């Protein structure tokens, strides 16, 4: 086979893989729009959290410098993304339970396309949830001072985080033994941001808890987002956040694809 023929074959295979990923992404997005429970979980719960911490607890929590609503908005943004994890994990577990992966293995389909489709749908859901959290935050007093460059840095950092959480949720949905198990295990991703600087400053915590909070991946992510949005000192939090979440994204994606590939060959 000539080099030109090989190149044409590779282009054809790439076009097929991209087409399969686009089609599976459309499928996952259609399922999202038809599932009222997912919409409520993705959008209503973060808004309720924001309103609760703004009006119910905000007066009792003191932070140095910004108003509490300006402080807490970065945490609510991250929580908004985390709350999408159970929906993604359950969707993957459903596909496994009803044999979608088994059917696709007998067809000329790019096998990771289903996984990519779920991650795309999860990312779209998370982006909308973040936008909604920022919009509602503005209505209740959030006033960002970020420049255009700051906003772009926030969007880039959050995109890495959103994709990483999507792949982690897909992996959890695959390793869980059932749909119910997927929903339960994925709540680990929902709860972890609470043990961070999302809602209260780490300086107000006991020393042992503070050490844990300051050395886990969600805290630098939230600190960097907060600093960029409201003009607090950024320090090295942006680079620390990227040092956490970029490897988490790459490793979770590679492990997930390998896990489903090995599972399909068994």
N, C-alpha and C positions, 0 to 999 in steps of 0.2 A: 504494500500500500504506500502511495506517495505521501510526501509531507503535506501537500495541499489537501489530500483526502483525509489524512489524520486530523488536520486543523478543522476541516469542515465537520468531521464527525464530533470533535470536541465541542464546537460551537453548537451543534445540534443537541448534544447531550446537555449543555449548559442551558440552552433555551427551554428544553423540556423540563429541567429541574426548576427553573424560575417560574415557568407556567404552572407546574404542579404546586409550588409554594403559594403562588397568587390564588389559585383556585381553592386550596385548603384554607387560606386566610379568609377568603370570602365566605366559605362555609362556617368558620368559627365566628365571624362577625354576624352572620345571619342568626346563628344560635343565640348570640348575645342579645340581639334586638328582640328576640322572642321570649326571653326568659325574664320575667318581671322580678323574680327573687334576686337574680344577679344584679339587676339595675338598682334595686333597693340597697343591696349590700355594698355595691360599689360607690354609690352616690349619697344615699340618705344617711348612712351610719357616720361617715366622716363629718358631714355637716352637723349632725347632732353632737358629735364630740366637740367640734369647734364651738358651738353655741353653749354647750355645757361648761367647758373650761373657760369660756369668755365671761359668762354671766354667773355661773354657779360657784366656781372655784376661783375665778380670776381675782376677786377681791381679797382672797385669803392668801394668795401666793405672791411673794415679793421677789422681784428680780432687780438687779442693779442696772440702771440705765434705761432700757426701752420699756414701753408699756407692756403689760402682759400679753395683750393680743398680738403685738408685734413680735414678742418673744416666741409665743406658742405656735405661730402660723407655720414655721418650718417643720415642727414636729407633726402638726396635723397633715401637712403635705406628705411626709414620709408614711404616716399611718394610713393615709388614703391609698397609697400604693400597696402597702402591706395587706390591707383589707381585701384586695383583689385575689390574693393567693389561693384561698379556699375554692373560689369559683373555677380557677384554672386547674387546680389539682383534681377537683371533682369531674370536670369535663374530660380530662385525660382518662381517669378511672372509668368513666362511663363508656368511652370509646373502646377501652380494653375489655370491659365486661360484655359489650354487645358485638365484639369481634371485628371491629373496623380494621384494626391493624392486620389481622389474619387475612381478611379479604383483599386488602391492598397488596399483600406480599405476593399474591398470585397474579398481579397486574403490573404492566410496565410503568410504574409510578416511582418517582423519586421518594424513597422511603422516609427520610426525615421531614418531608413536606407537611405531614400531619402535625409534627411537633412545632415546626416553624409557624404553621397556621395558628396554633393555640397561643404561641408567644406573641404573635402580631396582634391577635384579638385582645390578649391580656394587656399589652402595651397601649393599645388604643383606649381601652377602658381606663387604664391608669392615667393616661394623659388627660382624658376628660375629667376624671376625678380631681386631679391636681388643679386644672383650670377652674373647676367649680369651687374648690376649697379657697383658692385665691380670690375668686369673685365674691363669695360669701364673706370671706375675711375682710375684704374692702368695705362691705356693707356694715360690718360691726366694728370698724375702727382701724383695720390694718392699713398702714400708710408706708409703702416701700419708698426707699430713697435710691434704689438701684439705677445705675446707668444702663445704656443699651448693652455695653460690654458685660456688665454684671449679670443682666438677664440672660445673655447668651451663655455665660459660664454656668449659671444655674441650670439652664435647659440641657446643656451638654452633660453636666454631672448627673442630673436626674434621669436622663436617657440611659446612661450606663447602669444606674441603679434599677430602673424599671425593667430593662432587659435581663439583668441578673436575677431579679426576683421572679420574672416570668419563667426563666429556665429552671430555677430552683423549684418553683411550684410544679412544673411539668415533671421533674424528676421525682418529687414526692408523690404525685399522682400515679407514677409508674411503679414505684416500689411498694406503695400501699396495697394491702391485700384485698381491699374492697372500696366501694364508693364512700361508705361511711368512714373507713379508715383514712382515706385521702383527705376528707374534710377535717377529721380530727388532727392528723399529723400536720397539715398545713397551717393550723393555728399556732404552731411554733413560730412561723414567720410573722404572724400577726402580733404575737405577744412580745417578741424580742425588742421592738422599738420602744416599748414602755420602759425598759431597763436602759435608758439612755438620757440624753439631755433634752428629750423632746418636750417634756412638760414642766420640769423644774430644773434649776441649775444644779450640776453635780456638787457644787460647793456646799449645798444644804444637806447632803447625804452623809451617813456614817462612813468612816474611812474605808472599811472593807468594800462596801457597796460602791463607793465613789471610785475605788481603784478598778473595779469591774466595769463600771459605766464608762470611764474615761479610756478604756482599752478594748473596746469592741467596735465593730464596723459602723454601727448606726450613728454613734455620737459625732465623729468627725464629719460625716455626711450632713447631719442636721446642723452642726456648728458652721460649716462652710456655707450651707444654704442660707442660714440666718444672717451670717455676716455679710454676704453678698446682697441680700435683700434689704437690710435695714442699716447698712453702713457700720456694723460693729467690726472690731479688729479681726482680720482674717487669719493672721498667723500662717501656720503651715497646714491648717485643717483641710484645705482644698486638695493638696497633694497627698495628705494622709488618706483622705476619703478615696481618691483615685487609686492609691496603692492598695486599698482594701478591695474596692468594688470592681476594678478592671480585671484583676485575677479571678475574683469570684465569678464574674461573667464568663470568662474564657474557660475556666475549669468546669463550671456547671454545664455549659453548653457541650463541651467535649465529653464529659462523663455521661450526660443524658443521652446524647446520640449513640455513644458506644453501648450504653446499657440497653437501649431499645434494639440496637442492632444485634447484640448477643442474645437478647431475649427472643428475637425473631428467628434466630438460627437454631434454637433449641427445639 
